[in-house]
Amino acid sequence: SMIEVERHAGVAVVTVNRPDAMNAVDVQHAEELRARLTELAADPDVRVVVLTGAGEKAFIAGADIKYMQNLGVHEGLRWAELGQGCAELLETMPKPTIAAINGYALGGGCELALACDIRLAATTAKLGQPEINLGIIPGWGGSQRLARTTTLGYAKELVFTGRMVDAAEALERGIVNAIHEPGELMSKTRELADLLAAKSPVALAAAKEATNLAFSGDHRDNLRTEAHLFSMAFATDDQTEGMAAFVEKREARFTGR
């Protein structure tokens, strides 16, 4: 399959599997990725989604340039919408998404990683938005999400120059949360995913919804939304269990209700 999904106890690992093309994404891959993410977003048994690439070299080395070469304006818009649809699912599905950046994350690959909630990278990873070198611009959210992840000035530098950054620079600039040796990346990612899978899914969904508002809309409105989401937690079994477990000095067992 072009997009592999492996499930282990609440964690779904989604792997873009096109190692012969550095996991570059063409229409079929992007459509299948969107379909898989749509399914996982709606699956109550899935608590956390991890996105990664097959092989040692690449996470997702961008979109297929040979495909894009002959696009016109209309097809270009469809292509942007398809990639943005994948990114939006990663960003808005009501469960945490983690990018395990095992190698090159360029162009659309970098953009899909930026749409995830948390990014972990191998020390060998390279990230960038090289679209400018092709005479185009990022079209899968890069002009917006890179600036929100780092700073506007740094995002402009990367988008305008198209240069690649290594894992150490990405960490220093806040593009990734942590870096790990290549052989440890997936086990460290699974550790984090398992930790999140043990939390209350309803609380995580509310936490994601609230924190996603931080850089958009009206600050006061967002604070009212936070207060509303906070108050709604008190109607859940998970809040009852979480607080009881704390008082009783035991581990909480969350059910998602």
Secondary structure as UniProt FT lines:
FT   STRAND          3..8
FT   TURN            9..10
FT   STRAND          11..16
FT   HELIX           19..21
FT   TURN            22..23
FT   HELIX           27..42
FT   TURN            44..45
FT   STRAND          48..53
FT   TURN            55..57
FT   STRAND          58..60
FT   HELIX           65..68
FT   TURN            69..70
FT   HELIX           73..92
FT   STRAND          97..101
FT   STRAND          104..106
FT   HELIX           108..115
FT   STRAND          118..122
FT   TURN            123..124
FT   STRAND          126..128
FT   HELIX           130..134
FT   HELIX           142..149
FT   HELIX           152..161
FT   STRAND          165..166
FT   HELIX           167..172
FT   TURN            173..174
FT   STRAND          178..180
FT   HELIX           182..184
FT   HELIX           185..197
FT   HELIX           201..211
FT   TURN            212..215
FT   HELIX           219..232
FT   HELIX           233..235
FT   HELIX           237..247
FT   TURN            248..249
//
